[in-house]
Every structure is written in C-alpha cells, then in structure tokens.
C-alpha cells in the first residue's frame, strides 16, 4: 500500500506527528501475522488496521462458537459456525479498506519469512518459537484471562534509530568546530548597540563566555552559576537573548564528547564486528560512526537547532553553519559506508546521523524463565509483595498454557484444577530456583511468600475459566499494537521484554526474561 498525498494530509495526519511519513511508509509496507485470534488479538489488529498497516494474515482454523459470541464485540449470532478469522476480518476491513487482510488455516515453514512481526494469542508451539528466532522475526505473545493479561516480546536483537529522545540538539557550546568558532570570533559584542546585541542567538553568547572563562581559568569548564553571573555583566543584560541564555545556562555542563550508556554498548559491539555481506546496514553505519568518533572525539552533528530569541538574519546565518556541518559529517559517514561496499539512501542516512546519539540496541530472549525476572523484585525490597503479585500473574499464565495443552480445555473453578495449576507453577518455580544465583535470603521469600501469592492468583485465573473480559483484552490489545508499531517503524523503544497487567489493581509491570 502506497501512501497517497490526501492520506498524509487527511486520514493519517495525526499519527504522522508520532512517527512521520517515514514511519507511516514502513507501516503501510509491513506484513503482520496473527496466530489463533482471540479477543485481545482482535483488539490488537483493530489498532493496526486503523493506522494503516499494509497486510495482515490471520492463521486460525477455528469456527465461531457461543463463547466467542458472548465475549467478542466483533462477532454476533450470525457468525455462529463460520470461520472465526474470516468473520472478524470482514469487520476489521470496514475500519480501513486500505489494509489487506487474508485468512488461512495453516502455513508452511518457508512462509514465515515474509512477515515483519508475528503475534500469537497464547504461547505458540516451541517449533514456531524456534523457527521465528532462527530467522530473527519478532514474536509477540499476548494473552488475557479474566482480570489479568500479559505480553512477551521475543527476538534475537533489535536496533532502534529513532528513539524520539527530546534532546537531539547539539549546540557544541564547549567544542565549536572551526567554522562556528570563526563566526563567533568575528562578532565584537562590545561594539554592538542594543538592537545589534539583542539580535544575537543565545548560543553565541554562551560560546563567547565559555571561551573567555577558559582563557582566564586555565581551560576549566564554568558552572551554570558562573555563566549567569557573567551574563549580568553585559551592558544590555535585560534583553530577551540574555534571559534565554541564563535559562539555558546548564547547557555549558554538556560534554560534546560524552557518549550515552546505550551508545557505549553499541560501540562495544561494533568495535569487534567484522563486516560481511550479510551484515545489516545499521551495523555498517555504526562501524562508520565509531571511526568518526575515534578520529574527531565527537559524534556527527545532529543538525538540530532550537528556536532562539534573535534576529532573522543572525539566526539564519547560524542555522546555515549547523546545516553545512551536518551535511559534511553525513558525507563523511557515507564515504566510509561506501568503502565497505554498501550503498545508503540519503533519507535513511539523514535519520541515522540526526538520531545516532540516542540510538538503542536490545538483545532479546526466547526463554520462558530466567533469573533476570527477579532482579527488579530484589532491587525493590520495599515493594516486594506487590512485585511478586505481578510476577505471579506471569507464572499463572504459564501454568494455564500448559494445562490447556494437557487437557485441551482451560482450567475451571474446581479444587482439582487449582491443584494442577499450583503444581505446574511450583514446578516452574523449582526449575528457576535450581538455576542458582539468587541471594540466600531470597530463597525464603520464594519458598514462603511467593507460593501463597501465587495460589491467590491461580484461584482468580480458574474463576475466569479461560474467558476474556473485553475491556481487559482491549488494554492488552492496545499495548500490543503499540509494540508491533514500534517494531515495524523502528521507532520508540519496545518493552524489554515482558509486561503483565493486573485489572484488579489497574497496574502494569514489566520485567526482562
């Protein structure tokens, strides 16, 4: 599906403010699969259809029954006995005819590669999990039962260029490049009248003051308080640009050569990387980025310049300097990428250079259990009972999924079913404890407090008897759709990697497995 001009300005106008036309194009070209559609799955697809995902394939061979009709707003008595996937797809298509929705009962292993993301309503078979992992296709598992729900995102690794950090501007107050320094040095502030002084952008004032302080104080970095004191000594200290400079004085503490922690992780992975034919463009560009940083001790200029109190001519002159520097840095990166035998699109490269400082990289997991999931509980002892309650929801879902496989039905509100679910959960708990690595005092918590909390949660799961509440499923589906859009557009940071929702307390909780 191509984005038409009238869609950009009309149908999709609001969401373009979230992920731009670049993200919308990726969304419109994407292909999402859903396995065994549920109420939560229906809500998730609804929230993909409305913003204009390109193609959806629903993989489900079940027929609509009375339970489906009683719980799913997208089904009614007329659908009874018909294909559930096709019945839901027909109504979803009415929401946005641009989206192609196809329904199949099954697919072969070779067909999974065409999907950008796969969503499964409840955990799929281990063979599908392993297959999607091997081809690095993101898998989102969602489930909802009674007042509880959860999501788990699995992938080998994912890199996010546009994390939408709000701090993209890079004024280089502490380290102006040659052309900027020459421009600032050419301005004699003392010779300017009031109107000429008021026309200066605040970063010119800050660069001059930082440079002046370094000359007199042996190259030391001034504090914001020192800068504010120096600003009061200007002849026209009540001008708006001086007031703005005073408000932004903390920017002098910003070290242009400093790297965010996440970028340090990316750099560490990149330095030992050998570029091959199948190396993704992202990592090739990161290789060029490392070479740029090693040579110049700064990152390429983002080119983002905020609005400032200044004269139009002075601001435009300054803006041109930043744009020209950004273009030179971008060309440098492009040359290195080309040297590795790769071509790069100018738009992609512009986005990469603009956002490179705040990129993110996440290594995923396909495991159902790991010691990582306990870290937040251990770190927040004062919230330990609340956190264990959230974790008990995840354990209860794992037990329910295994119960469904063994008995071909959901657990009911019966003593025998509760005992089976408790036994399955305790088995998982024992497996996790056997891994080792937990603090000694935490064993007591697992052995005494957690089983009691888990028993209460399992009772609530059994009371629901496998049924979904549409309002709870709508929340799970909405969150799930957001995560799918993040994956497809390669924008914003997805959950890492599990989220549970407690509809009784209206609280969500994330942890990494």
C-alpha positions in Angstrom: 0.0 0.0 0.0 1.5 3.3 -1.1 0.7 6.5 0.9 -1.2 9.0 -1.1 -0.9 12.7 -0.6 -4.5 13.0 0.6 -3.9 10.3 3.2 -0.8 12.1 4.5 -2.8 15.3 4.9 -6.1 13.7 5.9 -6.6 10.1 7.2 -3.2 9.6 8.7 -2.4 13.3 9.6 -2.5 12.9 13.4 -0.3 9.8 13.6 2.3 11.3 11.2 3.2 13.6 14.1 4.2 10.5 16.1 6.2 8.5 13.6 6.5 10.8 10.5 5.9 9.9 6.9 8.9 7.6 7.0 7.3 5.5 9.8 4.0 5.6 8.0 5.6 4.3 4.8 7.2 1.4 6.7 3.8 0.7 8.4 2.0 0.6 5.1 4.6 -1.8 3.6 4.6 -4.2 6.5 3.1 -7.7 6.8 1.9 -8.9 10.2 0.7 -12.4 11.1 -1.6 -13.4 13.9 -1.9 -17.0 15.2 -5.2 -18.1 16.8 -7.1 -14.9 17.0 -8.7 -14.1 20.4 -10.5 -11.0 21.8 -7.2 -9.4 22.7 -5.9 -10.3 19.3 -8.9 -8.7 17.7 -8.3 -5.5 19.6 -4.7 -5.6 18.6 -5.5 -6.0 14.9 -8.1 -3.2 15.2 -5.3 -0.9 16.4 -3.1 -1.9 13.5 -5.8 -1.6 10.9 -6.8 2.0 11.9 -3.3 3.5 11.5 -2.9 1.7 8.1 -0.7 -1.4 8.5 -0.2 -2.9 5.0 -1.1 -6.5 5.2 -2.4 -8.8 7.9 -2.6 -12.6 7.7 -4.7 -14.4 10.3 -3.7 -18.0 10.9 -6.7 -19.7 12.5 -8.8 -22.8 11.6 -11.4 -22.5 14.4 -15.1 -21.8 14.0 -17.2 -19.3 15.9 -18.8 -20.8 18.9 -21.2 -19.4 21.6 -18.3 -18.5 23.9 -16.8 -16.3 21.1 -20.1 -14.5 20.6 -20.6 -13.8 24.2 -17.2 -12.2 24.7 -16.1 -10.7 21.4 -17.7 -7.4 20.3 -16.7 -8.2 16.7 -18.8 -11.3 16.5 -22.6 -11.9 16.7 -25.0 -14.8 16.4 -25.0 -14.6 12.6 -21.3 -15.7 12.7 -22.0 -18.9 14.6 -20.4 -21.9 12.9 -18.5 -19.7 10.4 -14.7 -19.2 10.2 -13.7 -17.0 13.2 -10.8 -15.5 11.3 -12.9 -14.5 8.2 -15.8 -13.2 10.3 -13.5 -10.9 12.3 -11.5 -9.9 9.2 -14.7 -8.7 7.4 -15.5 -6.2 10.1 -11.9 -5.1 10.5 -11.7 -4.3 6.9 -14.6 -1.9 7.2 -12.5 0.2 9.5 -9.8 0.8 6.8 -10.2 -0.6 3.3 -6.5 0.3 2.5 -5.5 -2.7 4.6 -5.3 -6.2 3.0 -6.4 -8.9 5.4 -6.1 -12.6 4.4 -7.1 -15.7 6.4 -5.5 -19.1 6.2 -5.8 -22.2 8.3 -2.1 -23.0 8.3 1.2 -22.1 6.6 4.4 -24.0 5.9 7.8 -23.1 7.4 9.0 -21.2 4.4 6.2 -18.7 4.5 7.1 -17.3 8.0 10.0 -15.3 6.5 7.6 -12.9 4.7 6.3 -11.5 8.0 7.7 -8.4 9.7 6.2 -9.4 13.0 4.2 -12.4 14.3 1.6 -12.1 17.0 0.4 -15.2 18.8 -2.7 -15.2 21.1 -1.2 -17.5 23.8 2.2 -19.2 23.5 2.7 -21.0 20.2 4.4 -24.3 19.8 8.1 -24.4 20.6 8.9 -25.3 17.0 7.4 -22.0 15.8 9.2 -20.1 18.6 12.5 -21.7 17.5 11.8 -21.0 13.8 11.0 -17.4 14.2 14.0 -17.0 16.5 16.3 -18.5 13.8 15.1 -16.0 11.2 15.0 -13.1 13.7 11.4 -12.4 13.1 9.9 -10.7 16.2 7.3 -12.7 18.0 4.8 -11.0 20.3 2.8 -13.4 22.6 -0.3 -11.9 24.2 -2.9 -13.5 26.4 -5.8 -12.3 28.5 -7.9 -14.2 31.1 -10.4 -12.7 33.5 -8.8 -9.6 35.0 -5.3 -10.5 34.0 -3.2 -10.2 30.8 0.4 -10.4 29.6 2.6 -9.7 26.7 6.1 -11.2 25.9 8.2 -9.9 23.0 10.9 -12.3 21.6 13.6 -11.5 19.1 17.4 -12.1 18.8 18.2 -8.5 18.7 16.7 -5.2 17.6 18.2 -1.8 16.9 16.2 1.4 17.1 17.5 4.5 15.4 14.6 6.9 16.1 14.1 6.6 19.9 12.4 10.0 19.9 14.7 11.4 22.6 13.8 15.0 23.2 17.4 16.1 23.5 18.6 15.9 19.9 20.0 19.4 19.7 23.8 19.6 19.7 25.0 23.2 20.0 28.6 22.4 20.7 29.0 25.2 23.3 32.0 23.5 24.8 33.6 22.5 21.5 32.7 24.6 18.5 34.0 23.4 15.1 36.3 25.7 13.1 33.7 27.5 11.0 31.5 28.1 14.0 34.4 29.4 16.1 35.4 31.7 13.3 31.9 33.1 13.0 31.6 33.7 16.8 35.0 35.3 17.0 34.1 37.6 14.2 31.4 39.2 16.3 32.6 42.0 18.6 29.9 42.2 21.2 31.3 45.4 22.9 30.9 47.4 19.7 27.2 46.4 19.2 24.3 48.7 20.0 21.2 47.5 21.8 19.4 46.2 18.7 22.5 44.5 17.4 23.2 42.8 20.7 19.5 41.7 21.0 19.7 40.0 17.6 22.5 37.6 18.7 21.3 34.0 19.4 21.9 32.9 22.9 24.4 30.1 22.0 26.8 32.7 20.6 26.7 34.5 24.0 27.4 31.2 25.8 30.2 30.1 23.4 31.9 33.5 24.0 31.5 33.4 27.8 32.8 29.7 28.0 35.8 30.6 25.8 36.5 33.7 27.9 36.4 31.8 31.2 38.6 29.0 29.9 41.2 31.6 28.8 41.3 33.2 32.3 40.9 29.9 34.4 43.2 27.5 32.7 40.8 25.7 30.4 38.4 24.9 33.2 34.7 24.4 32.5 32.5 27.1 34.0 29.4 26.2 36.1 25.9 27.5 35.2 26.1 29.9 38.2 29.4 31.4 36.9 27.8 31.8 33.4 24.8 33.5 34.9 27.0 35.9 36.8 28.9 36.7 33.7 25.7 37.4 31.8 24.7 40.0 34.3 27.8 42.0 33.4 26.6 42.6 29.8 25.6 46.2 29.1 22.2 45.1 27.7 21.6 42.4 30.3 17.8 42.7 30.2 17.5 41.7 26.6 15.5 38.6 25.8 18.5 36.7 24.5 20.4 37.2 27.7 17.4 36.0 29.7 17.2 32.9 27.5 20.9 32.3 27.8 20.5 32.4 31.6 17.7 29.9 31.5 19.8 27.6 29.3 23.0 28.1 31.3 23.1 24.4 32.4 23.9 23.5 28.8 27.5 24.6 29.5 27.9 21.4 31.5 27.2 19.3 28.5 30.3 17.4 27.3 30.1 17.0 23.5 32.5 14.1 23.6 30.5 12.1 26.2 28.5 9.1 25.0 25.2 7.8 26.5 25.4 4.4 28.1 23.4 2.7 25.4 25.6 4.1 22.7 28.7 2.8 24.6 27.1 -0.7 24.4 26.5 -0.3 20.7 30.1 0.9 20.2 31.5 -2.0 22.2 29.6 -4.5 20.0 30.6 -2.6 16.8 34.4 -2.5 17.5 34.7 -6.3 17.4 32.4 -6.6 14.4 33.8 -7.8 11.1 31.7 -6.5 8.2 30.4 -9.3 6.0 28.0 -9.4 3.0 25.0 -10.2 5.3 25.9 -7.5 7.9 22.9 -5.2 8.2 23.2 -1.6 7.1 22.7 -0.4 10.7 25.9 -2.1 11.9 27.8 -0.9 8.8 26.7 2.6 9.6 27.7 2.1 13.3 31.1 1.0 12.1 31.5 4.3 10.3 30.2 6.1 13.3 32.9 4.5 15.5 35.6 5.6 13.0 34.2 9.1 13.0 34.2 9.3 16.8 37.7 7.8 17.1 39.0 10.4 14.7 37.2 13.6 15.9 36.3 12.6 19.5 32.7 13.8 18.9 29.7 12.4 17.1 28.5 13.8 13.8 26.5 16.9 14.3 22.7 16.3 14.5 21.9 19.5 12.7 19.0 20.2 15.1 18.9 23.9 16.2 16.2 25.0 18.5 14.3 28.3 18.1 16.0 31.2 19.7 15.4 34.9 20.6 17.4 36.5 17.8 17.3 38.5 14.6 16.2 36.6 11.5 19.5 37.3 9.7 21.7 36.2 12.6 19.6 33.1 13.2 19.7 32.0 9.5 23.4 32.6 9.4 23.9 30.4 12.4 21.5 27.8 11.1 23.3 27.5 7.8 26.5 26.8 9.7 24.9 23.9 11.6 23.3 22.6 8.4 26.6 22.7 6.5 28.4 20.9 9.3 25.7 18.3 9.4 26.0 17.7 5.7 29.8 17.4 5.8 29.6 14.9 8.7 26.9 13.0 6.9 29.0 12.8 3.7 32.0 11.6 5.8 29.8 8.7 7.2 28.5 7.9 3.7 32.0 7.7 2.3 33.0 5.1 5.0 29.8 3.1 4.4 30.6 3.1 0.7 34.1 1.9 1.4 32.6 -1.3 2.9 30.8 -1.9 -0.5 27.4 -0.6 0.7 25.1 2.0 -0.8 22.9 4.0 1.5 19.8 6.1 0.9 20.2 9.8 1.8 17.0 9.9 3.8 18.0 6.9 5.9 21.4 8.3 6.4 20.0 11.7 7.5 17.8 9.9 10.1 20.8 7.9 11.3 23.1 10.9 11.7 20.4 13.0 13.4 19.5 10.3 15.9 22.8 8.4 16.3 23.5 9.7 19.8 20.3 8.2 21.3 20.0 5.0 19.4 19.1 1.9 21.3 20.0 -1.8 21.0 18.3 -4.7 22.7 19.3 -8.3 22.9 16.2 -10.4 23.3 15.4 -13.9 24.7 13.1 -16.7 23.7 13.2 -18.3 27.2 10.1 -18.5 29.4 12.0 -18.3 32.6 15.3 -16.7 33.7 16.9 -15.1 36.8 16.6 -11.7 35.1 12.9 -11.6 36.0 13.7 -11.4 39.7 16.1 -8.5 39.6 13.5 -5.8 40.0 12.0 -7.7 42.9 15.4 -7.9 44.6 16.2 -4.3 43.9 12.9 -3.0 45.4 12.6 -4.8 48.7 10.1 -2.3 50.0 7.7 -3.3 47.1 8.5 -6.9 47.2 5.0 -8.2 47.9 3.5 -6.0 45.2 6.1 -7.1 42.7 5.7 -10.8 43.5 1.9 -10.4 42.9 2.7 -9.1 39.3 5.1 -12.0 38.7 2.6 -14.5 40.0 0.3 -13.4 37.1 3.0 -14.5 34.6 3.6 -17.8 36.4 -0.2 -18.4 36.4 -0.4 -17.8 32.6 2.5 -20.3 32.0 0.7 -22.9 34.1 -2.6 -22.2 32.3 -1.0 -22.6 28.9 0.5 -26.0 29.9 -2.9 -27.0 31.4 -4.6 -26.2 28.1 -2.1 -28.4 26.2 -2.5 -31.3 28.6 -6.3 -31.2 29.0 -7.4 -29.5 25.8 -9.5 -27.0 27.8 -9.0 -24.1 30.2 -8.9 -24.7 33.9 -12.2 -24.3 35.8 -13.1 -23.2 39.2 -12.6 -26.6 40.8 -10.3 -27.8 43.5 -8.7 -30.3 41.2 -7.9 -27.8 38.5 -6.4 -25.4 41.1 -4.2 -28.1 42.4 -2.9 -29.0 38.9 -2.2 -25.3 38.2 -0.4 -24.9 41.5 1.7 -27.9 40.9 2.6 -26.7 37.4 3.6 -23.3 38.8 5.6 -24.7 41.6 7.4 -26.9 39.1 8.4 -23.8 37.1 9.5 -22.1 40.4 11.7 -25.1 41.3 13.3 -25.1 37.9 14.1 -21.4 38.3 15.5 -21.9 41.8 17.7 -24.8 40.6 19.5 -22.4 38.3 21.0 -20.7 41.3 22.5 -17.3 41.6 19.8 -15.8 43.9 20.7 -14.1 47.2 20.3 -16.5 50.1 17.6 -14.5 51.8 15.6 -14.6 48.6 15.2 -18.4 48.9 12.9 -17.8 51.9 10.8 -15.3 50.0 10.4 -17.8 47.1 9.6 -20.7 49.4 7.2 -18.9 51.8 5.7 -15.7 50.4 5.5 -16.4 46.7 3.6 -19.7 46.8 0.8 -18.0 48.9 0.6 -15.1 46.5 0.6 -17.4 43.5 -2.2 -19.5 45.0 -4.5 -16.5 45.1 -3.7 -15.5 41.5 -4.3 -19.1 40.3 -7.7 -19.1 42.0 -8.6 -15.9 40.1 -7.4 -17.5 36.8 -9.5 -20.6 37.5 -12.6 -18.4 38.3 -12.4 -16.8 34.9 -12.5 -20.3 33.3 -10.4 -19.3 30.3 -12.8 -16.4 29.4 -11.6 -13.0 28.4 -13.2 -9.7 29.6 -13.3 -7.4 26.6 -12.3 -4.3 28.5 -9.2 -6.0 29.8 -8.4 -7.5 26.4 -8.8 -4.1 24.8 -6.0 -2.8 27.1 -3.7 -5.8 26.2 -4.5 -5.4 22.5 -3.8 -1.7 22.6 -0.5 -2.1 24.3 0.4 -5.0 22.0 -0.4 -2.9 18.9 1.9 -0.2 20.2 4.7 -2.7 20.5 4.1 -4.0 17.0 4.2 -0.5 15.5 7.5 0.2 17.3 9.0 -2.9 15.8 7.7 -2.1 12.3 8.5 1.6 12.2 11.8 1.0 14.0 10.9 3.9 16.2 10.5 4.3 20.0 11.9 1.7 22.4 9.8 -1.5 22.8 9.3 -3.3 26.1 12.2 -5.4 27.2 10.7 -7.9 27.2 7.6 -8.9 29.3 4.6 -7.0 30.6 1.8 -8.2 32.9 -1.4 -6.3 33.6 -3.5 -6.6 36.7 -7.0 -5.4 36.0 -7.9 -5.7 39.7 -5.4 -3.0 40.8 -5.2 -1.4 37.3 -1.5 -1.7 37.3 1.1 -2.9 34.8 4.6 -4.3 35.5 7.5 -5.0 33.1 10.5 -7.3 33.6 13.1 -8.9 31.5 13.3 -12.7 30.9 
